[in-house]
């Protein structure tokens, strides 16, 4: 009787192929919601400012809130995910994200917009952290592929929304232009509910034999965790700084406003090329250490070109930074899963690294803007950024060694 019941239970489990496609679809729909609501605000900020009659300072806070919310979400999400299950937590956060998008458009006031932004960015902070452990648990044989497609979708969706939200607002109004993307949150909520029903909950993790590595590791006292936190944090600092100021920097170096704006687009749209190339190379077994160092070097050369080299190659310097930032972000997401033994460890490493990383990133745009205002020039901010990117080459070499989170070589 016991044998027949076991056979019956095993036959009711979804096949590995079904699990792969279900997780892939769920991750892609989740990714469509993770950057688009933030980028959309940046593209339509002047319209929102006029509509709500708010100041530049208040708009600046709306731009700074996401990084703080990401850090808070990353800090607390591993504990909550472990207590209630990864899928259950993500379903709740997708619901919160959707509610946040509705609030900031349905209540057209400064407070309504701020509360909605806080809610949706906190939810995204949870999703940022818990995506990697879900991929590790559900599709351990396809970590690079699904992580790469997840990152690619997130970037592509953000680029599409950035390009269409302003012209769309002229046709249907800014509230519909921002709030219409809520439908993607609804779709993601439905498919994650279906995934939870079909695959069950992750509340109870399998016990990993001690021979495979210690399961009792404090990420806050682990060298590898701090290395990947700095690696990801310096990349995020560069990304958010460049996203905020690149057109202004190019204008100061003699480019027209139109050409400078195009350089911002080049920076953003090199991401898909970078992510597809990286995912293909990792799946082909190319050394992760070489890829990590190369990505960090791209950022160095890019910021060096912006600072001191010919503006005739502005597209090249901008594109190199776009490729470097996207590759480092995607590699970091992969390493959360590939350098840990258990799903809980992947969640804790992801949470710790992203909490530290987004706190570092928070000071990029603020510090750059302050230095520019104090000196009246972009030279000092760019020089400091160059030094930080050179440091990140060394961190890239360290963090991408074939070493597990506890220091043991693979």
ZALUMVEX-198563 format. One record per residue (C-alpha): x, y, z; residue number from 1. Coordinates in nm, 2 decimals. Each point is the difference from the previous one (the first is absolute). Layout:
BEGIN
<site px="X" py="Y" pz="Z" num="NUM"/>
...
# end
This chain:
BEGIN
<site px="0.00" py="0.00" pz="0.00" num="1"/>
<site px="0.28" py="0.24" pz="0.09" num="2"/>
<site px="0.17" py="-0.07" pz="-0.33" num="3"/>
<site px="-0.31" py="0.06" pz="-0.21" num="4"/>
<site px="-0.08" py="0.32" pz="0.18" num="5"/>
<site px="0.35" py="0.12" pz="-0.06" num="6"/>
<site px="-0.03" py="-0.08" pz="-0.37" num="7"/>
<site px="-0.33" py="0.18" pz="-0.01" num="8"/>
<site px="0.14" py="0.31" pz="0.16" num="9"/>
<site px="0.31" py="0.01" pz="-0.22" num="10"/>
<site px="-0.22" py="-0.04" pz="-0.31" num="11"/>
<site px="-0.20" py="0.30" pz="0.10" num="12"/>
<site px="0.31" py="0.22" pz="0.01" num="13"/>
<site px="0.05" py="0.24" pz="-0.29" num="14"/>
<site px="0.27" py="-0.11" pz="-0.25" num="15"/>
<site px="0.34" py="0.19" pz="0.01" num="16"/>
<site px="-0.08" py="0.14" pz="-0.35" num="17"/>
<site px="-0.34" py="0.13" pz="0.12" num="18"/>
<site px="0.17" py="0.15" pz="0.31" num="19"/>
<site px="0.26" py="0.17" pz="-0.21" num="20"/>
<site px="-0.25" py="0.17" pz="-0.23" num="21"/>
<site px="-0.23" py="0.09" pz="0.29" num="22"/>
<site px="0.29" py="0.16" pz="0.20" num="23"/>
<site px="0.13" py="0.17" pz="-0.32" num="24"/>
<site px="-0.35" py="0.16" pz="-0.08" num="25"/>
<site px="-0.04" py="0.10" pz="0.37" num="26"/>
<site px="0.34" py="0.16" pz="0.01" num="27"/>
<site px="-0.05" py="0.19" pz="-0.33" num="28"/>
<site px="-0.33" py="0.14" pz="0.12" num="29"/>
<site px="0.15" py="0.10" pz="0.33" num="30"/>
<site px="0.29" py="0.17" pz="-0.18" num="31"/>
<site px="-0.24" py="0.21" pz="-0.21" num="32"/>
<site px="-0.11" py="0.17" pz="0.32" num="33"/>
<site px="0.33" py="0.05" pz="0.17" num="34"/>
<site px="0.15" py="0.31" pz="-0.17" num="35"/>
<site px="-0.28" py="0.13" pz="-0.23" num="36"/>
<site px="-0.19" py="0.18" pz="0.28" num="37"/>
<site px="0.32" py="0.18" pz="0.11" num="38"/>
<site px="0.12" py="0.09" pz="-0.35" num="39"/>
<site px="-0.34" py="0.12" pz="-0.10" num="40"/>
<site px="0.00" py="0.27" pz="0.27" num="41"/>
<site px="0.34" py="0.12" pz="-0.12" num="42"/>
<site px="-0.13" py="0.04" pz="-0.36" num="43"/>
<site px="-0.31" py="0.18" pz="0.11" num="44"/>
<site px="0.13" py="0.20" pz="0.30" num="45"/>
<site px="-0.06" py="0.35" pz="-0.15" num="46"/>
<site px="-0.36" py="-0.08" pz="-0.08" num="47"/>
<site px="-0.06" py="-0.15" pz="0.35" num="48"/>
<site px="0.17" py="0.31" pz="0.16" num="49"/>
<site px="-0.23" py="0.23" pz="-0.18" num="50"/>
<site px="-0.31" py="-0.21" pz="0.06" num="51"/>
<site px="0.06" py="-0.04" pz="0.37" num="52"/>
<site px="0.15" py="0.35" pz="0.05" num="53"/>
<site px="0.30" py="-0.13" pz="0.18" num="54"/>
<site px="0.36" py="0.12" pz="0.02" num="55"/>
<site px="0.33" py="-0.13" pz="-0.15" num="56"/>
<site px="0.10" py="-0.10" pz="0.35" num="57"/>
<site px="-0.31" py="-0.22" pz="0.03" num="58"/>
<site px="0.06" py="-0.16" pz="-0.34" num="59"/>
<site px="0.36" py="-0.06" pz="0.12" num="60"/>
<site px="-0.13" py="-0.19" pz="0.29" num="61"/>
<site px="-0.22" py="-0.22" pz="-0.22" num="62"/>
<site px="0.32" py="-0.08" pz="-0.19" num="63"/>
<site px="0.19" py="-0.08" pz="0.32" num="64"/>
<site px="-0.27" py="-0.21" pz="0.17" num="65"/>
<site px="0.05" py="-0.31" pz="-0.22" num="66"/>
<site px="0.36" py="-0.07" pz="0.11" num="67"/>
<site px="-0.09" py="0.04" pz="0.37" num="68"/>
<site px="-0.30" py="-0.23" pz="-0.04" num="69"/>
<site px="0.21" py="-0.25" pz="-0.19" num="70"/>
<site px="0.25" py="-0.01" pz="0.28" num="71"/>
<site px="-0.27" py="-0.04" pz="0.27" num="72"/>
<site px="-0.18" py="-0.27" pz="-0.20" num="73"/>
<site px="0.32" py="-0.18" pz="-0.06" num="74"/>
<site px="0.08" py="0.01" pz="0.37" num="75"/>
<site px="-0.32" py="-0.14" pz="0.14" num="76"/>
<site px="-0.12" py="-0.23" pz="-0.29" num="77"/>
<site px="0.22" py="-0.30" pz="0.07" num="78"/>
<site px="-0.14" py="-0.05" pz="0.35" num="79"/>
<site px="-0.36" py="0.05" pz="-0.12" num="80"/>
<site px="0.06" py="-0.23" pz="-0.30" num="81"/>
<site px="0.13" py="-0.27" pz="0.22" num="82"/>
<site px="-0.28" py="0.03" pz="0.25" num="83"/>
<site px="-0.29" py="0.01" pz="-0.25" num="84"/>
<site px="0.15" py="-0.16" pz="-0.32" num="85"/>
<site px="0.16" py="0.17" pz="-0.30" num="86"/>
<site px="-0.30" py="-0.04" pz="-0.23" num="87"/>
<site px="-0.25" py="0.12" pz="0.27" num="88"/>
<site px="0.21" py="0.30" pz="0.07" num="89"/>
<site px="0.04" py="0.09" pz="-0.37" num="90"/>
<site px="-0.37" py="-0.03" pz="-0.06" num="91"/>
<site px="-0.07" py="0.24" pz="0.29" num="92"/>
<site px="0.27" py="0.24" pz="-0.14" num="93"/>
<site px="-0.14" py="-0.01" pz="-0.35" num="94"/>
<site px="-0.34" py="0.09" pz="0.15" num="95"/>
<site px="0.16" py="0.29" pz="0.19" num="96"/>
<site px="0.18" py="0.12" pz="-0.31" num="97"/>
<site px="-0.32" py="0.00" pz="-0.19" num="98"/>
<site px="-0.18" py="0.19" pz="0.28" num="99"/>
<site px="0.28" py="0.25" pz="0.01" num="100"/>
<site px="-0.03" py="0.07" pz="-0.37" num="101"/>
<site px="-0.37" py="0.05" pz="0.04" num="102"/>
<site px="0.03" py="0.24" pz="0.30" num="103"/>
<site px="0.25" py="0.23" pz="-0.17" num="104"/>
<site px="-0.23" py="0.06" pz="-0.30" num="105"/>
<site px="-0.34" py="-0.03" pz="0.17" num="106"/>
<site px="0.10" py="0.26" pz="0.27" num="107"/>
<site px="0.15" py="0.29" pz="-0.20" num="108"/>
<site px="0.16" py="0.18" pz="0.30" num="109"/>
<site px="0.36" py="0.02" pz="0.12" num="110"/>
<site px="-0.08" py="-0.23" pz="0.30" num="111"/>
<site px="-0.18" py="-0.25" pz="-0.22" num="112"/>
<site px="0.28" py="-0.02" pz="-0.25" num="113"/>
<site px="0.27" py="-0.03" pz="0.28" num="114"/>
<site px="-0.19" py="-0.28" pz="0.18" num="115"/>
<site px="-0.07" py="-0.19" pz="-0.33" num="116"/>
<site px="0.37" py="0.03" pz="-0.09" num="117"/>
<site px="0.11" py="-0.12" pz="0.34" num="118"/>
<site px="-0.22" py="-0.30" pz="-0.01" num="119"/>
<site px="0.09" py="-0.11" pz="-0.35" num="120"/>
<site px="0.37" py="0.05" pz="0.04" num="121"/>
<site px="0.00" py="-0.19" pz="0.33" num="122"/>
<site px="-0.17" py="-0.28" pz="-0.18" num="123"/>
<site px="0.26" py="0.01" pz="-0.27" num="124"/>
<site px="0.28" py="-0.01" pz="0.26" num="125"/>
<site px="-0.15" py="-0.33" pz="0.12" num="126"/>
<site px="-0.02" py="-0.13" pz="-0.35" num="127"/>
<site px="0.36" py="0.10" pz="-0.08" num="128"/>
<site px="0.11" py="-0.22" pz="0.29" num="129"/>
<site px="-0.22" py="-0.30" pz="-0.03" num="130"/>
<site px="0.02" py="-0.05" pz="-0.37" num="131"/>
<site px="0.35" py="-0.17" pz="0.02" num="132"/>
<site px="-0.10" py="-0.26" pz="0.27" num="133"/>
<site px="-0.32" py="-0.09" pz="-0.19" num="134"/>
<site px="0.21" py="-0.07" pz="-0.31" num="135"/>
<site px="0.25" py="-0.20" pz="0.20" num="136"/>
<site px="-0.27" py="-0.21" pz="0.16" num="137"/>
<site px="-0.23" py="-0.06" pz="-0.29" num="138"/>
<site px="0.24" py="-0.02" pz="-0.30" num="139"/>
<site px="0.35" py="-0.07" pz="0.14" num="140"/>
<site px="0.12" py="-0.13" pz="-0.33" num="141"/>
<site px="-0.09" py="0.32" pz="-0.19" num="142"/>
<site px="0.12" py="0.28" pz="0.23" num="143"/>
<site px="0.20" py="0.20" pz="-0.26" num="144"/>
<site px="-0.27" py="-0.03" pz="-0.27" num="145"/>
<site px="-0.30" py="0.10" pz="0.22" num="146"/>
<site px="0.20" py="0.27" pz="0.18" num="147"/>
<site px="0.12" py="0.14" pz="-0.33" num="148"/>
<site px="-0.36" py="0.01" pz="-0.15" num="149"/>
<site px="-0.13" py="0.15" pz="0.32" num="150"/>
<site px="0.25" py="0.28" pz="-0.01" num="151"/>
<site px="-0.05" py="0.05" pz="-0.37" num="152"/>
<site px="-0.38" py="0.03" pz="0.04" num="153"/>
<site px="0.04" py="0.24" pz="0.28" num="154"/>
<site px="0.22" py="0.23" pz="-0.21" num="155"/>
<site px="-0.20" py="-0.03" pz="-0.32" num="156"/>
<site px="-0.33" py="0.07" pz="0.17" num="157"/>
<site px="0.15" py="0.31" pz="0.17" num="158"/>
<site px="0.14" py="0.12" pz="-0.34" num="159"/>
<site px="-0.34" py="-0.05" pz="-0.17" num="160"/>
<site px="-0.19" py="0.18" pz="0.27" num="161"/>
<site px="0.25" py="0.29" pz="0.01" num="162"/>
<site px="-0.05" py="0.05" pz="-0.37" num="163"/>
<site px="-0.38" py="-0.01" pz="-0.02" num="164"/>
<site px="-0.13" py="0.14" pz="0.33" num="165"/>
<site px="0.05" py="0.37" pz="-0.09" num="166"/>
<site px="-0.17" py="-0.01" pz="-0.34" num="167"/>
<site px="-0.27" py="-0.23" pz="0.15" num="168"/>
<site px="-0.07" py="0.26" pz="0.27" num="169"/>
<site px="-0.07" py="0.26" pz="-0.27" num="170"/>
<site px="-0.27" py="-0.23" pz="-0.14" num="171"/>
<site px="-0.17" py="-0.14" pz="0.32" num="172"/>
<site px="0.13" py="0.22" pz="0.28" num="173"/>
<site px="0.29" py="-0.07" pz="0.25" num="174"/>
<site px="-0.21" py="-0.21" pz="0.24" num="175"/>
<site px="-0.10" py="-0.25" pz="-0.26" num="176"/>
<site px="0.35" py="0.00" pz="-0.15" num="177"/>
<site px="0.15" py="-0.09" pz="0.34" num="178"/>
<site px="-0.29" py="-0.21" pz="0.14" num="179"/>
<site px="-0.06" py="-0.20" pz="-0.32" num="180"/>
<site px="0.30" py="-0.22" pz="0.08" num="181"/>
<site px="-0.18" py="-0.13" pz="0.30" num="182"/>
<site px="-0.14" py="-0.27" pz="-0.23" num="183"/>
<site px="0.35" py="-0.16" pz="-0.01" num="184"/>
<site px="-0.01" py="-0.03" pz="0.38" num="185"/>
<site px="-0.34" py="-0.17" pz="-0.02" num="186"/>
<site px="0.14" py="-0.25" pz="-0.26" num="187"/>
<site px="0.30" py="-0.07" pz="0.22" num="188"/>
<site px="-0.22" py="-0.05" pz="0.31" num="189"/>
<site px="-0.21" py="-0.26" pz="-0.18" num="190"/>
<site px="0.29" py="-0.20" pz="-0.14" num="191"/>
<site px="0.18" py="0.00" pz="0.34" num="192"/>
<site px="-0.32" py="-0.13" pz="0.17" num="193"/>
<site px="-0.01" py="-0.28" pz="-0.26" num="194"/>
<site px="0.37" py="-0.08" pz="0.06" num="195"/>
<site px="-0.07" py="-0.02" pz="0.37" num="196"/>
<site px="-0.29" py="-0.23" pz="-0.04" num="197"/>
<site px="0.18" py="-0.23" pz="-0.25" num="198"/>
<site px="0.35" py="-0.01" pz="0.16" num="199"/>
<site px="-0.09" py="0.05" pz="0.37" num="200"/>
<site px="0.17" py="0.22" pz="0.25" num="201"/>
<site px="0.37" py="0.03" pz="0.09" num="202"/>
<site px="-0.06" py="0.03" pz="0.37" num="203"/>
<site px="0.19" py="-0.31" pz="0.08" num="204"/>
<site px="0.35" py="-0.02" pz="-0.15" num="205"/>
<site px="0.19" py="-0.33" pz="-0.04" num="206"/>
<site px="0.28" py="-0.06" pz="0.24" num="207"/>
<site px="0.33" py="0.02" pz="-0.17" num="208"/>
<site px="0.27" py="-0.25" pz="0.12" num="209"/>
<site px="0.28" py="0.17" pz="0.19" num="210"/>
<site px="0.25" py="-0.14" pz="-0.24" num="211"/>
<site px="-0.13" py="0.24" pz="-0.26" num="212"/>
<site px="0.06" py="0.31" pz="0.21" num="213"/>
<site px="-0.12" py="0.17" pz="0.31" num="214"/>
<site px="-0.36" py="0.10" pz="0.00" num="215"/>
<site px="0.05" py="0.23" pz="0.30" num="216"/>
<site px="0.18" py="0.29" pz="-0.16" num="217"/>
<site px="-0.04" py="0.37" pz="0.10" num="218"/>
<site px="0.02" py="0.20" pz="-0.32" num="219"/>
<site px="0.09" py="0.31" pz="0.19" num="220"/>
<site px="0.32" py="-0.17" pz="0.12" num="221"/>
<site px="0.09" py="-0.16" pz="-0.33" num="222"/>
<site px="0.28" py="0.14" pz="-0.22" num="223"/>
<site px="-0.17" py="-0.12" pz="-0.32" num="224"/>
<site px="-0.33" py="0.17" pz="0.09" num="225"/>
<site px="0.17" py="0.34" pz="0.06" num="226"/>
<site px="0.19" py="-0.04" pz="-0.33" num="227"/>
<site px="-0.31" py="-0.06" pz="-0.21" num="228"/>
<site px="-0.19" py="0.28" pz="0.19" num="229"/>
<site px="0.28" py="0.25" pz="-0.09" num="230"/>
<site px="0.02" py="-0.14" pz="-0.36" num="231"/>
<site px="-0.38" py="0.05" pz="-0.05" num="232"/>
<site px="-0.01" py="0.33" pz="0.20" num="233"/>
<site px="0.27" py="0.17" pz="-0.21" num="234"/>
<site px="-0.17" py="-0.11" pz="-0.32" num="235"/>
<site px="-0.34" py="0.13" pz="0.13" num="236"/>
<site px="0.17" py="0.33" pz="0.10" num="237"/>
<site px="0.13" py="0.05" pz="-0.35" num="238"/>
<site px="-0.32" py="-0.11" pz="-0.16" num="239"/>
<site px="-0.23" py="0.24" pz="0.19" num="240"/>
<site px="0.25" py="0.28" pz="-0.02" num="241"/>
<site px="0.04" py="-0.04" pz="-0.38" num="242"/>
<site px="-0.38" py="-0.04" pz="-0.04" num="243"/>
<site px="-0.05" py="0.33" pz="0.18" num="244"/>
<site px="0.27" py="0.22" pz="-0.14" num="245"/>
<site px="0.15" py="-0.15" pz="-0.33" num="246"/>
<site px="-0.19" py="0.24" pz="-0.24" num="247"/>
<site px="0.10" py="0.30" pz="0.22" num="248"/>
<site px="0.36" py="-0.11" pz="0.00" num="249"/>
<site px="0.01" py="-0.04" pz="-0.38" num="250"/>
<site px="-0.17" py="0.34" pz="-0.05" num="251"/>
<site px="0.28" py="0.16" pz="0.22" num="252"/>
<site px="0.25" py="-0.16" pz="-0.24" num="253"/>
<site px="-0.15" py="0.15" pz="-0.31" num="254"/>
<site px="-0.26" py="-0.24" pz="-0.12" num="255"/>
<site px="-0.34" py="0.14" pz="-0.09" num="256"/>
<site px="-0.30" py="-0.08" pz="0.22" num="257"/>
<site px="-0.14" py="-0.24" pz="-0.25" num="258"/>
<site px="0.33" py="-0.19" pz="-0.04" num="259"/>
<site px="0.06" py="-0.01" pz="0.37" num="260"/>
<site px="-0.35" py="-0.15" pz="0.05" num="261"/>
<site px="0.08" py="-0.26" pz="-0.26" num="262"/>
<site px="0.31" py="-0.10" pz="0.20" num="263"/>
<site px="-0.23" py="-0.07" pz="0.29" num="264"/>
<site px="-0.20" py="-0.23" pz="-0.22" num="265"/>
<site px="0.32" py="-0.17" pz="-0.12" num="266"/>
<site px="0.09" py="-0.06" pz="0.37" num="267"/>
<site px="-0.34" py="-0.16" pz="0.07" num="268"/>
<site px="-0.04" py="-0.21" pz="-0.32" num="269"/>
<site px="0.34" py="-0.16" pz="0.01" num="270"/>
<site px="-0.13" py="-0.20" pz="0.29" num="271"/>
<site px="-0.18" py="-0.27" pz="-0.20" num="272"/>
<site px="0.31" py="-0.06" pz="-0.21" num="273"/>
<site px="0.21" py="-0.03" pz="0.31" num="274"/>
<site px="-0.24" py="-0.24" pz="0.18" num="275"/>
<site px="-0.05" py="-0.23" pz="-0.30" num="276"/>
<site px="0.37" py="-0.02" pz="-0.07" num="277"/>
<site px="0.08" py="-0.07" pz="0.37" num="278"/>
<site px="-0.27" py="-0.27" pz="0.03" num="279"/>
<site px="0.12" py="-0.17" pz="-0.32" num="280"/>
<site px="0.36" py="0.00" pz="0.12" num="281"/>
<site px="-0.08" py="-0.13" pz="0.35" num="282"/>
<site px="-0.21" py="-0.28" pz="-0.15" num="283"/>
<site px="0.29" py="-0.08" pz="-0.23" num="284"/>
<site px="0.22" py="-0.05" pz="0.30" num="285"/>
<site px="0.22" py="0.31" pz="-0.04" num="286"/>
<site px="0.19" py="0.10" pz="0.32" num="287"/>
<site px="-0.22" py="0.22" pz="0.22" num="288"/>
<site px="0.31" py="0.17" pz="0.14" num="289"/>
<site px="0.11" py="0.12" pz="-0.34" num="290"/>
<site px="-0.35" py="0.12" pz="-0.08" num="291"/>
<site px="-0.03" py="0.19" pz="0.33" num="292"/>
<site px="0.34" py="0.17" pz="-0.04" num="293"/>
<site px="-0.08" py="0.09" pz="-0.36" num="294"/>
<site px="-0.34" py="0.16" pz="0.10" num="295"/>
<site px="0.18" py="0.21" pz="0.27" num="296"/>
<site px="0.26" py="0.11" pz="-0.25" num="297"/>
<site px="-0.28" py="0.11" pz="-0.24" num="298"/>
<site px="-0.12" py="0.24" pz="0.27" num="299"/>
<site px="0.36" py="0.13" pz="0.06" num="300"/>
<site px="0.05" py="0.07" pz="-0.37" num="301"/>
<site px="-0.34" py="0.15" pz="-0.04" num="302"/>
<site px="0.04" py="0.25" pz="0.29" num="303"/>
<site px="0.35" py="0.07" pz="-0.12" num="304"/>
<site px="-0.13" py="0.08" pz="-0.35" num="305"/>
<site px="-0.28" py="0.23" pz="0.14" num="306"/>
<site px="0.25" py="0.18" pz="0.22" num="307"/>
<site px="0.31" py="0.05" pz="-0.22" num="308"/>
<site px="-0.04" py="-0.14" pz="-0.35" num="309"/>
<site px="-0.16" py="0.11" pz="-0.33" num="310"/>
<site px="-0.37" py="0.09" pz="0.00" num="311"/>
<site px="-0.01" py="-0.13" pz="-0.36" num="312"/>
<site px="-0.02" py="-0.34" pz="0.16" num="313"/>
<site px="-0.26" py="0.09" pz="0.26" num="314"/>
<site px="-0.22" py="-0.28" pz="-0.12" num="315"/>
<site px="0.28" py="-0.25" pz="0.07" num="316"/>
<site px="0.08" py="0.12" pz="0.35" num="317"/>
<site px="-0.37" py="0.01" pz="0.09" num="318"/>
<site px="-0.06" py="-0.34" pz="-0.14" num="319"/>
<site px="0.29" py="-0.16" pz="0.18" num="320"/>
<site px="-0.13" py="0.12" pz="0.33" num="321"/>
<site px="-0.35" py="-0.13" pz="-0.08" num="322"/>
<site px="0.15" py="-0.34" pz="-0.09" num="323"/>
<site px="0.22" py="-0.01" pz="0.31" num="324"/>
<site px="-0.27" py="0.09" pz="0.25" num="325"/>
<site px="-0.25" py="-0.25" pz="-0.15" num="326"/>
<site px="0.25" py="-0.28" pz="0.00" num="327"/>
<site px="0.11" py="0.06" pz="0.36" num="328"/>
<site px="-0.37" py="0.01" pz="0.12" num="329"/>
<site px="-0.08" py="-0.32" pz="-0.18" num="330"/>
<site px="0.32" py="-0.18" pz="0.12" num="331"/>
<site px="-0.08" py="0.10" pz="0.36" num="332"/>
<site px="-0.34" py="-0.15" pz="-0.03" num="333"/>
<site px="0.15" py="-0.32" pz="-0.13" num="334"/>
<site px="0.26" py="-0.01" pz="0.27" num="335"/>
<site px="-0.26" py="0.02" pz="0.28" num="336"/>
<site px="-0.12" py="-0.34" pz="-0.11" num="337"/>
<site px="0.32" py="-0.16" pz="-0.14" num="338"/>
<site px="0.22" py="0.08" pz="0.31" num="339"/>
<site px="-0.24" py="-0.12" pz="0.27" num="340"/>
<site px="-0.09" py="-0.35" pz="0.12" num="341"/>
<site px="-0.37" py="0.05" pz="0.09" num="342"/>
<site px="-0.30" py="0.21" pz="-0.11" num="343"/>
<site px="0.01" py="0.17" pz="0.34" num="344"/>
<site px="0.36" py="0.09" pz="-0.04" num="345"/>
<site px="-0.07" py="0.14" pz="-0.35" num="346"/>
<site px="-0.28" py="0.21" pz="0.15" num="347"/>
<site px="0.21" py="0.13" pz="0.29" num="348"/>
<site px="0.30" py="0.08" pz="-0.23" num="349"/>
<site px="-0.23" py="0.18" pz="-0.25" num="350"/>
<site px="-0.16" py="0.20" pz="0.28" num="351"/>
<site px="0.33" py="0.10" pz="0.17" num="352"/>
<site px="0.17" py="0.09" pz="-0.33" num="353"/>
<site px="-0.29" py="0.20" pz="-0.14" num="354"/>
<site px="-0.06" py="0.18" pz="0.33" num="355"/>
<site px="0.36" py="0.12" pz="0.02" num="356"/>
<site px="0.02" py="0.05" pz="-0.38" num="357"/>
<site px="-0.30" py="0.23" pz="-0.02" num="358"/>
<site px="0.11" py="0.21" pz="0.30" num="359"/>
<site px="0.33" py="0.05" pz="-0.19" num="360"/>
<site px="-0.19" py="0.09" pz="-0.32" num="361"/>
<site px="-0.22" py="0.25" pz="0.19" num="362"/>
<site px="0.30" py="0.23" pz="0.04" num="363"/>
<site px="0.10" py="-0.01" pz="-0.37" num="364"/>
<site px="-0.26" py="0.25" pz="-0.14" num="365"/>
<site px="-0.01" py="0.20" pz="0.32" num="366"/>
<site px="0.38" py="0.03" pz="0.03" num="367"/>
<site px="0.05" py="0.07" pz="-0.37" num="368"/>
<site px="-0.26" py="0.27" pz="0.00" num="369"/>
<site px="0.14" py="0.16" pz="0.31" num="370"/>
<site px="0.36" py="0.00" pz="-0.13" num="371"/>
<site px="-0.11" py="0.15" pz="-0.33" num="372"/>
<site px="-0.19" py="0.27" pz="0.18" num="373"/>
<site px="0.30" py="0.07" pz="0.23" num="374"/>
<site px="0.27" py="0.01" pz="-0.27" num="375"/>
<site px="-0.20" py="0.11" pz="-0.30" num="376"/>
<site px="0.16" py="-0.28" pz="-0.20" num="377"/>
<site px="-0.04" py="-0.37" pz="-0.08" num="378"/>
<site px="0.37" py="-0.07" pz="0.03" num="379"/>
<site px="0.02" py="-0.09" pz="0.37" num="380"/>
<site px="-0.31" py="-0.23" pz="0.00" num="381"/>
<site px="0.13" py="-0.18" pz="-0.31" num="382"/>
<site px="0.35" py="-0.04" pz="0.14" num="383"/>
<site px="-0.14" py="-0.15" pz="0.32" num="384"/>
<site px="-0.22" py="-0.23" pz="-0.21" num="385"/>
<site px="0.30" py="-0.11" pz="-0.20" num="386"/>
<site px="0.19" py="-0.09" pz="0.32" num="387"/>
<site px="-0.30" py="-0.20" pz="0.13" num="388"/>
<site px="-0.03" py="-0.19" pz="-0.33" num="389"/>
<site px="0.37" py="-0.09" pz="0.01" num="390"/>
<site px="-0.05" py="-0.14" pz="0.35" num="391"/>
<site px="-0.30" py="-0.20" pz="-0.13" num="392"/>
<site px="0.23" py="-0.18" pz="-0.25" num="393"/>
<site px="0.19" py="-0.14" pz="0.30" num="394"/>
<site px="-0.32" py="-0.09" pz="0.17" num="395"/>
<site px="-0.12" py="-0.17" pz="-0.32" num="396"/>
<site px="0.30" py="-0.22" pz="0.00" num="397"/>
<site px="-0.05" py="-0.10" pz="0.37" num="398"/>
<site px="-0.37" py="-0.06" pz="-0.01" num="399"/>
<site px="0.00" py="-0.21" pz="-0.31" num="400"/>
<site px="0.26" py="-0.26" pz="0.11" num="401"/>
<site px="-0.13" py="-0.36" pz="0.02" num="402"/>
<site px="-0.07" py="0.04" pz="0.37" num="403"/>
<site px="-0.32" py="-0.08" pz="0.19" num="404"/>
<site px="-0.15" py="0.24" pz="0.25" num="405"/>
<site px="0.19" py="-0.17" pz="0.29" num="406"/>
<site px="0.33" py="0.04" pz="-0.17" num="407"/>
<site px="0.03" py="-0.36" pz="-0.12" num="408"/>
<site px="0.13" py="-0.04" pz="-0.36" num="409"/>
<site px="-0.23" py="-0.17" pz="-0.25" num="410"/>
# end
